[in-house]
Amino acid sequence: MIALICKDPFRLFFPVAIASLLYGSGLWIAYSIFKIGNLPYVEHINLFLGGFLYYSILGFLLTAIPQFTSTKFLSKWELFKFCLVIFGSSVFQFIENDFFFWLSIFLGWTFLLIFGIRRFLSRKQNPPYTFVFVGTGVLFGLFGSLFILLSDYQFRLFGFLENWGKLFFYDAMVTSFILGIGGRLIPGILGFVEIVKKQRGVYESPDPFFRVVPIDIFFSLFFFLMSFFLEGNNFDRLGFIFRALVVTYFSFKYWRLHEAIKTGKWHGRVLKLSCYLLLVASWLLCFESENSIHIKHLIYIGTYCLMTLMIASRVVIAHGNEGLDIEYSRMPYLIIGFLLTSASIMRATAYLFLDSYEGHLGHAAIFLFSGALFWTIGFFKKIFDLHLEE
């Protein structure tokens, strides 16, 4: 069992991730609909970003990095350290100890950085060149959690770091992973094999990694970094424009959103929908910067959450014995896409209905919870079936 988890760490991390999503959205349902408990503002953020997304990212990268670099799988000692991270962050979130919660998150990023650097230095082949954004995402997660941790520890000294920490962790980190991982995986899932073939012809060469990274990726990374520097210094609109340009570039060059997908799979169609929501929301932010926290929920739910569930489902199926033909089925992909897209729109537009604002949040949470539940019904058991089969 332990050897299997070391080979495929997602089997440990994905169940914890989906449990965090269900619990986090469940808190909003309890408060908004049934008037149970207190306003779960901090809790739902921590459970979504420091729970669902954090565990999903760790599970994916710990599984993918050894495969993309042809290096050793996770060791038992490394697994033990990440188990402590899961246990610590889960327990401290539950007892609402923010300092030790963020300390656990920070340690997890530190362990992942060490894990990744060791595999990168001993690699037998280069990872995809878009993974420069993955490395950037790890650093954003590391420094974002550190800044939040320091501001929580001593606000008088480090309070100025809080907003930077939230910007890095809430926005920069996950978007970096979407561009980095999605720049390689999304074209393949949507059937654009020529893009994947062209990429592999470049990064699988024996040349040093940074020599094979195309100049357009470096330019994209520069504008991407600048977008957060500008937003963090209150030049929100200009920062949003920079970021929207980068997202647009990836949307058309790598994801080919202007073309029909070539596989005809419902899984691919829903994944493409999550890409569209990122593109649309990125430009909406440029014109609705004063309502950015609301518009960003089109990205948080419609892209972060929906894309994560689609990538997670591909990982589960790809490591199983059923084959990828299941992705041609409408269910559960269609209903998951509908529920999460609806949830993102409800949450993003809630500020337009001030008289029933909390009610809209509750309804959005119901749709989000339902979408996560349908994913659980469709794929959760497959993770444990794989344990038995292998």
Solvent accessible surface area in square Angstrom, and as a share of the most:
residue,aa,sasa,rsa
1,M,147,0.66
2,I,96,0.49
3,A,73,0.56
4,L,24,0.12
5,I,25,0.13
6,C,10,0.06
7,K,80,0.34
8,D,1,0.00
9,P,0,0.00
10,F,0,0.00
11,R,4,0.02
12,L,45,0.22
13,F,0,0.00
14,F,8,0.03
15,P,18,0.11
16,V,36,0.21
17,A,2,0.02
18,I,6,0.03
19,A,55,0.43
20,S,12,0.08
21,L,3,0.02
22,L,34,0.17
23,Y,97,0.37
24,G,6,0.06
25,S,5,0.03
26,G,22,0.21
27,L,45,0.22
28,W,25,0.09
29,I,24,0.12
30,A,26,0.20
31,Y,44,0.17
32,S,7,0.05
33,I,60,0.31
34,F,132,0.55
35,K,146,0.62
36,I,110,0.56
37,G,57,0.55
38,N,135,0.69
39,L,93,0.46
40,P,6,0.04
41,Y,121,0.46
42,V,72,0.41
43,E,39,0.17
44,H,40,0.18
45,I,26,0.13
46,N,6,0.03
47,L,13,0.06
48,F,25,0.10
49,L,8,0.04
50,G,0,0.00
51,G,4,0.03
52,F,3,0.01
53,L,1,0.00
54,Y,0,0.00
55,Y,5,0.02
56,S,7,0.05
57,I,16,0.08
58,L,0,0.00
59,G,0,0.00
60,F,18,0.07
61,L,0,0.00
62,L,1,0.01
63,T,5,0.03
64,A,7,0.05
65,I,24,0.12
66,P,3,0.02
67,Q,86,0.38
68,F,36,0.15
69,T,4,0.03
70,S,46,0.29
71,T,22,0.13
72,K,166,0.70
73,F,85,0.36
74,L,5,0.02
75,S,49,0.32
76,K,136,0.58
77,W,160,0.56
78,E,12,0.05
79,L,13,0.06
80,F,103,0.43
81,K,32,0.14
82,F,2,0.01
83,C,50,0.30
84,L,95,0.47
85,V,5,0.03
86,I,18,0.09
87,F,137,0.57
88,G,10,0.09
89,S,0,0.00
90,S,45,0.29
91,V,55,0.32
92,F,55,0.23
93,Q,16,0.07
94,F,146,0.61
95,I,101,0.51
96,E,115,0.52
97,N,52,0.27
98,D,49,0.25
99,F,59,0.24
100,F,87,0.36
101,F,4,0.02
102,W,11,0.04
103,L,51,0.25
104,S,10,0.07
105,I,0,0.00
106,F,43,0.18
107,L,71,0.35
108,G,0,0.00
109,W,0,0.00
110,T,38,0.22
111,F,44,0.18
112,L,3,0.01
113,L,51,0.25
114,I,69,0.35
115,F,2,0.01
116,G,17,0.16
117,I,87,0.44
118,R,140,0.51
119,R,19,0.07
120,F,54,0.23
121,L,132,0.66
122,S,69,0.44
123,R,65,0.24
124,K,164,0.69
125,Q,64,0.29
126,N,8,0.04
127,P,10,0.07
128,P,0,0.00
129,Y,13,0.05
130,T,0,0.00
131,F,18,0.07
132,V,16,0.09
133,F,0,0.00
134,V,9,0.05
135,G,37,0.36
136,T,19,0.11
137,G,0,0.00
138,V,11,0.06
139,L,80,0.40
140,F,19,0.08
141,G,0,0.00
142,L,20,0.10
143,F,87,0.36
144,G,0,0.00
145,S,0,0.00
146,L,44,0.22
147,F,39,0.16
148,I,13,0.07
149,L,13,0.06
150,L,46,0.23
151,S,5,0.03
152,D,70,0.36
153,Y,144,0.55
154,Q,67,0.30
155,F,124,0.52
156,R,227,0.83
157,L,119,0.59
158,F,60,0.25
159,G,14,0.13
160,F,142,0.59
161,L,24,0.12
162,E,52,0.23
163,N,116,0.59
164,W,62,0.22
165,G,0,0.00
166,K,70,0.30
167,L,16,0.08
168,F,33,0.14
169,F,0,0.00
170,Y,34,0.13
171,D,12,0.06
172,A,0,0.00
173,M,0,0.00
174,V,5,0.03
175,T,7,0.04
176,S,0,0.00
177,F,7,0.03
178,I,12,0.06
179,L,0,0.00
180,G,0,0.00
181,I,18,0.09
182,G,3,0.03
183,G,0,0.00
184,R,33,0.12
185,L,33,0.17
186,I,0,0.00
187,P,0,0.00
188,G,30,0.29
189,I,6,0.03
190,L,0,0.00
191,G,8,0.08
192,F,1,0.00
193,V,104,0.60
194,E,71,0.32
195,I,13,0.07
196,V,18,0.10
197,K,159,0.68
198,K,152,0.64
199,Q,2,0.01
200,R,110,0.40
201,G,62,0.59
202,V,55,0.32
203,Y,4,0.01
204,E,71,0.32
205,S,30,0.20
206,P,138,0.87
207,D,69,0.36
208,P,68,0.43
209,F,9,0.04
210,F,126,0.53
211,R,193,0.70
212,V,13,0.07
213,V,9,0.05
214,P,39,0.24
215,I,120,0.61
216,D,28,0.14
217,I,0,0.00
218,F,76,0.32
219,F,120,0.50
220,S,10,0.06
221,L,29,0.15
222,F,112,0.47
223,F,77,0.32
224,F,0,0.00
225,L,73,0.36
226,M,56,0.25
227,S,0,0.00
228,F,2,0.01
229,F,114,0.48
230,L,19,0.09
231,E,21,0.09
232,G,26,0.25
233,N,59,0.30
234,N,133,0.68
235,F,125,0.52
236,D,50,0.26
237,R,115,0.42
238,L,80,0.40
239,G,0,0.00
240,F,3,0.01
241,I,58,0.30
242,F,40,0.17
243,R,19,0.07
244,A,0,0.00
245,L,91,0.45
246,V,6,0.03
247,V,1,0.00
248,T,34,0.19
249,Y,79,0.30
250,F,0,0.00
251,S,0,0.00
252,F,83,0.34
253,K,87,0.37
254,Y,4,0.02
255,W,0,0.00
256,R,58,0.21
257,L,2,0.01
258,H,111,0.50
259,E,57,0.25
260,A,83,0.64
261,I,26,0.13
262,K,119,0.51
263,T,37,0.21
264,G,32,0.30
265,K,19,0.08
266,W,50,0.18
267,H,0,0.00
268,G,0,0.00
269,R,105,0.38
270,V,6,0.04
271,L,0,0.00
272,K,26,0.11
273,L,61,0.30
274,S,0,0.00
275,C,0,0.00
276,Y,86,0.33
277,L,21,0.10
278,L,2,0.01
279,L,21,0.10
280,V,76,0.44
281,A,0,0.00
282,S,6,0.04
283,W,80,0.28
284,L,68,0.34
285,L,5,0.03
286,C,4,0.03
287,F,143,0.60
288,E,53,0.24
289,S,19,0.12
290,E,125,0.56
291,N,33,0.17
292,S,22,0.14
293,I,93,0.47
294,H,29,0.13
295,I,12,0.06
296,K,17,0.07
297,H,22,0.10
298,L,16,0.08
299,I,15,0.08
300,Y,20,0.08
301,I,12,0.06
302,G,0,0.00
303,T,0,0.00
304,Y,3,0.01
305,C,0,0.00
306,L,0,0.00
307,M,10,0.04
308,T,26,0.15
309,L,3,0.01
310,M,0,0.00
311,I,22,0.11
312,A,7,0.05
313,S,0,0.00
314,R,45,0.17
315,V,12,0.07
316,V,2,0.01
317,I,6,0.03
318,A,58,0.45
319,H,39,0.18
320,G,22,0.21
321,N,110,0.56
322,E,107,0.48
323,G,36,0.35
324,L,65,0.32
325,D,108,0.56
326,I,44,0.22
327,E,0,0.00
328,Y,111,0.42
329,S,50,0.32
330,R,146,0.53
331,M,114,0.51
332,P,21,0.13
333,Y,0,0.00
334,L,65,0.32
335,I,45,0.23
336,I,0,0.00
337,G,1,0.01
338,F,122,0.51
339,L,19,0.09
340,L,0,0.00
341,T,21,0.12
342,S,19,0.12
343,A,0,0.00
344,S,0,0.00
345,I,86,0.43
346,M,48,0.22
347,R,32,0.12
348,A,3,0.02
349,T,45,0.26
350,A,0,0.00
351,Y,41,0.16
352,L,110,0.55
353,F,96,0.40
354,L,141,0.70
355,D,155,0.80
356,S,55,0.36
357,Y,62,0.24
358,E,68,0.31
359,G,24,0.24
360,H,43,0.19
361,L,15,0.07
362,G,0,0.00
363,H,90,0.40
364,A,4,0.03
365,A,7,0.05
366,I,65,0.33
367,F,52,0.21
368,L,19,0.09
369,F,64,0.27
370,S,28,0.18
371,G,0,0.00
372,A,0,0.00
373,L,73,0.36
374,F,74,0.31
375,W,3,0.01
376,T,26,0.15
377,I,121,0.62
378,G,21,0.20
379,F,1,0.00
380,F,58,0.24
381,K,136,0.58
382,K,40,0.17
383,I,0,0.00
384,F,89,0.37
385,D,44,0.23
386,L,7,0.04
387,H,25,0.11
388,L,155,0.77
389,E,102,0.46
390,E,106,0.47
